[in-house]
Amino acid sequence: MGARIRVFLTREHEKTLLNLRTADVPQKVKDRAEVVRLNAHGWYVEKIAAHFNWTPQTVREVLHKWQKLGLESLWELSGRGGKSKYKEEDIVFLEECLKKEPRTYNSVQLAQKLESDRSIKLSPDRLRRVLKKRGSFGSESGRAIKENKTL
């Protein structure tokens, strides 16, 4: 068993960590803040790990990061997760094509057009979901029906 890890908090840090419990931040941040607070109040790593149902190593990592970075250590670093294969301009390009050209496209044809014109490879399913989320699909027929209704 290694040396005991113990952090000491200033009043400002203690207050900030306590306020994070009710703040609108991710649950991971709240948990990490509470781990630091409990350690500062004298809880051992093993007891904190049992309390959160974490491994002792995870608690140690949180505490070491706190000692190294302070409040910054509570948040995730940016750049996590998958990166988008397309840019906003690519979707705007497709929407313009849908508006300007008289023909209709299905998602497979749009994916092929995006790949041939912009060198962006996107699956038809993913493209359909992106356009649907933006409200690009079905908007033309919906608008025509609303304009033709009589009161």
C-alpha positions as a LaTeX table, in Angstrom:
\begin{tabular}{lrrr}
\hline
Residue & $x$ (\AA) & $y$ (\AA) & $z$ (\AA) \\
\hline
Met1 & 0.00 & 0.00 & 0.00 \\
Gly2 & 1.38 & 3.39 & $-1.02$ \\
Ala3 & 1.42 & 6.67 & 0.80 \\
Arg4 & $-1.90$ & 8.19 & 1.76 \\
Ile5 & $-3.18$ & 10.87 & $-0.59$ \\
Arg6 & $-4.58$ & 13.92 & 1.13 \\
Val7 & $-5.72$ & 17.20 & $-0.38$ \\
Phe8 & $-6.19$ & 20.43 & 1.54 \\
Leu9 & $-8.75$ & 22.98 & 0.40 \\
Thr10 & $-8.94$ & 26.71 & 0.82 \\
Arg11 & $-12.27$ & 28.20 & 1.89 \\
Glu12 & $-12.87$ & 29.37 & $-1.68$ \\
His13 & $-12.23$ & 25.91 & $-3.11$ \\
Glu14 & $-14.43$ & 24.30 & $-0.47$ \\
Lys15 & $-17.24$ & 26.71 & $-1.25$ \\
Thr16 & $-16.85$ & 26.24 & $-5.00$ \\
Leu17 & $-16.87$ & 22.44 & $-4.71$ \\
Leu18 & $-19.92$ & 22.58 & $-2.47$ \\
Asn19 & $-21.75$ & 24.82 & $-4.97$ \\
Leu20 & $-20.98$ & 22.38 & $-7.79$ \\
Arg21 & $-23.33$ & 19.87 & $-6.15$ \\
Thr22 & $-26.34$ & 21.95 & $-7.17$ \\
Ala23 & $-24.89$ & 23.58 & $-10.30$ \\
Asp24 & $-25.94$ & 22.70 & $-13.84$ \\
Val25 & $-22.84$ & 20.65 & $-14.66$ \\
Pro26 & $-22.39$ & 17.03 & $-15.75$ \\
Gln27 & $-22.74$ & 14.36 & $-13.06$ \\
Lys28 & $-19.10$ & 13.33 & $-13.52$ \\
Val29 & $-17.99$ & 16.81 & $-12.50$ \\
Lys30 & $-20.21$ & 16.71 & $-9.40$ \\
Asp31 & $-18.82$ & 13.29 & $-8.44$ \\
Arg32 & $-15.21$ & 14.39 & $-8.88$ \\
Ala33 & $-15.86$ & 17.51 & $-6.80$ \\
Glu34 & $-17.39$ & 15.40 & $-4.04$ \\
Val35 & $-14.42$ & 12.99 & $-4.13$ \\
Val36 & $-12.05$ & 15.91 & $-3.54$ \\
Arg37 & $-14.24$ & 17.28 & $-0.74$ \\
Leu38 & $-14.50$ & 13.93 & 1.03 \\
Asn39 & $-10.75$ & 13.43 & 0.85 \\
Ala40 & $-10.18$ & 16.91 & 2.29 \\
His41 & $-12.53$ & 15.97 & 5.15 \\
Gly42 & $-10.34$ & 12.98 & 6.01 \\
Trp43 & $-11.94$ & 10.09 & 4.12 \\
Tyr44 & $-9.54$ & 7.42 & 2.90 \\
Val45 & $-9.31$ & 6.51 & $-0.78$ \\
Glu46 & $-10.79$ & 3.06 & $-0.18$ \\
Lys47 & $-13.78$ & 4.46 & 1.70 \\
Ile48 & $-14.46$ & 7.05 & $-1.05$ \\
Ala49 & $-14.16$ & 4.33 & $-3.69$ \\
Ala50 & $-16.68$ & 2.16 & $-1.84$ \\
His51 & $-19.02$ & 5.14 & $-1.42$ \\
Phe52 & $-19.04$ & 5.90 & $-5.17$ \\
Asn53 & $-18.69$ & 2.25 & $-6.25$ \\
Trp54 & $-15.46$ & 3.18 & $-8.07$ \\
Thr55 & $-12.07$ & 1.51 & $-7.99$ \\
Pro56 & $-9.51$ & 3.02 & $-5.61$ \\
Gln57 & $-7.31$ & 3.76 & $-8.63$ \\
Thr58 & $-10.03$ & 5.99 & $-10.13$ \\
Val59 & $-10.27$ & 7.96 & $-6.88$ \\
Arg60 & $-6.48$ & 8.32 & $-6.80$ \\
Glu61 & $-6.48$ & 9.60 & $-10.39$ \\
Val62 & $-9.09$ & 12.24 & $-9.51$ \\
Leu63 & $-7.07$ & 13.34 & $-6.48$ \\
His64 & $-3.75$ & 13.45 & $-8.34$ \\
Lys65 & $-5.35$ & 15.50 & $-11.12$ \\
Trp66 & $-6.78$ & 17.86 & $-8.51$ \\
Gln67 & $-3.33$ & 18.35 & $-6.98$ \\
Lys68 & $-1.87$ & 19.02 & $-10.42$ \\
Leu69 & $-4.59$ & 21.13 & $-12.12$ \\
Gly70 & $-7.03$ & 22.30 & $-9.45$ \\
Leu71 & $-10.59$ & 23.10 & $-10.59$ \\
Glu72 & $-9.74$ & 22.40 & $-14.24$ \\
Ser73 & $-9.27$ & 18.74 & $-13.41$ \\
Leu74 & $-12.98$ & 18.24 & $-12.72$ \\
Trp75 & $-14.05$ & 18.74 & $-16.34$ \\
Glu76 & $-13.47$ & 16.52 & $-19.36$ \\
Leu77 & $-10.91$ & 17.67 & $-21.87$ \\
Ser78 & $-12.26$ & 18.87 & $-25.19$ \\
Gly79 & $-11.76$ & 16.70 & $-28.22$ \\
Arg80 & $-13.35$ & 13.53 & $-26.88$ \\
Gly81 & $-15.68$ & 11.49 & $-29.07$ \\
Gly82 & $-15.94$ & 11.00 & $-32.80$ \\
Lys83 & $-15.32$ & 13.89 & $-35.13$ \\
Ser84 & $-17.87$ & 14.97 & $-37.70$ \\
Lys85 & $-17.06$ & 13.94 & $-41.27$ \\
Tyr86 & $-18.98$ & 16.83 & $-42.75$ \\
Lys87 & $-19.09$ & 20.57 & $-42.29$ \\
Glu88 & $-22.05$ & 22.92 & $-42.14$ \\
Glu89 & $-21.25$ & 24.15 & $-45.65$ \\
Asp90 & $-21.67$ & 20.61 & $-47.03$ \\
Ile91 & $-25.21$ & 20.31 & $-45.69$ \\
Val92 & $-26.07$ & 23.83 & $-46.89$ \\
Phe93 & $-24.77$ & 22.79 & $-50.34$ \\
Leu94 & $-27.14$ & 19.82 & $-50.37$ \\
Glu95 & $-30.07$ & 21.94 & $-49.21$ \\
Glu96 & $-29.37$ & 24.42 & $-52.02$ \\
Cys97 & $-29.31$ & 21.55 & $-54.52$ \\
Leu98 & $-32.66$ & 20.36 & $-53.22$ \\
Lys99 & $-34.14$ & 23.84 & $-53.59$ \\
Lys100 & $-32.68$ & 24.76 & $-57.00$ \\
Glu101 & $-32.89$ & 21.55 & $-58.98$ \\
Pro102 & $-36.33$ & 20.45 & $-60.21$ \\
Arg103 & $-35.68$ & 16.73 & $-59.62$ \\
Thr104 & $-36.10$ & 14.87 & $-56.36$ \\
Tyr105 & $-33.35$ & 12.96 & $-54.58$ \\
Asn106 & $-33.39$ & 10.05 & $-52.19$ \\
Ser107 & $-30.77$ & 9.71 & $-49.47$ \\
Val108 & $-28.60$ & 7.34 & $-51.54$ \\
Gln109 & $-28.49$ & 9.82 & $-54.42$ \\
Leu110 & $-27.73$ & 12.70 & $-52.07$ \\
Ala111 & $-24.88$ & 10.74 & $-50.48$ \\
Gln112 & $-23.47$ & 10.03 & $-53.96$ \\
Lys113 & $-23.80$ & 13.70 & $-54.93$ \\
Leu114 & $-22.03$ & 14.78 & $-51.75$ \\
Glu115 & $-19.21$ & 12.34 & $-52.43$ \\
Ser116 & $-18.78$ & 13.26 & $-56.09$ \\
Asp117 & $-19.08$ & 17.06 & $-55.67$ \\
Arg118 & $-17.50$ & 17.62 & $-52.25$ \\
Ser119 & $-15.46$ & 14.41 & $-51.62$ \\
Ile120 & $-17.37$ & 13.78 & $-48.38$ \\
Lys121 & $-18.29$ & 10.15 & $-47.75$ \\
Leu122 & $-21.39$ & 9.93 & $-45.60$ \\
Ser123 & $-23.75$ & 6.98 & $-45.38$ \\
Pro124 & $-27.29$ & 7.52 & $-46.69$ \\
Asp125 & $-28.73$ & 6.74 & $-43.25$ \\
Arg126 & $-26.50$ & 9.25 & $-41.50$ \\
Leu127 & $-27.20$ & 11.88 & $-44.15$ \\
Arg128 & $-30.95$ & 11.32 & $-43.81$ \\
Arg129 & $-30.72$ & 11.77 & $-40.02$ \\
Val130 & $-28.68$ & 14.97 & $-40.36$ \\
Leu131 & $-31.08$ & 16.49 & $-42.86$ \\
Lys132 & $-34.13$ & 15.40 & $-40.90$ \\
Lys133 & $-32.73$ & 16.95 & $-37.73$ \\
Arg134 & $-32.24$ & 20.23 & $-39.59$ \\
Gly135 & $-35.79$ & 20.05 & $-40.97$ \\
Ser136 & $-34.68$ & 19.73 & $-44.60$ \\
Phe137 & $-36.73$ & 16.69 & $-45.51$ \\
Gly138 & $-40.40$ & 17.07 & $-46.31$ \\
Ser139 & $-40.47$ & 20.81 & $-45.79$ \\
Glu140 & $-41.43$ & 21.62 & $-49.39$ \\
Ser141 & $-44.58$ & 19.49 & $-49.47$ \\
Gly142 & $-45.55$ & 20.62 & $-45.96$ \\
Arg143 & $-45.28$ & 24.26 & $-47.00$ \\
Ala144 & $-47.39$ & 23.69 & $-50.13$ \\
Ile145 & $-50.18$ & 22.07 & $-48.12$ \\
Lys146 & $-50.23$ & 24.90 & $-45.56$ \\
Glu147 & $-50.39$ & 27.60 & $-48.25$ \\
Asn148 & $-53.27$ & 25.93 & $-50.12$ \\
Lys149 & $-55.52$ & 25.50 & $-47.08$ \\
Thr150 & $-58.53$ & 27.74 & $-46.92$ \\
Leu151 & $-59.99$ & 28.94 & $-43.64$ \\
\hline
\end{tabular}
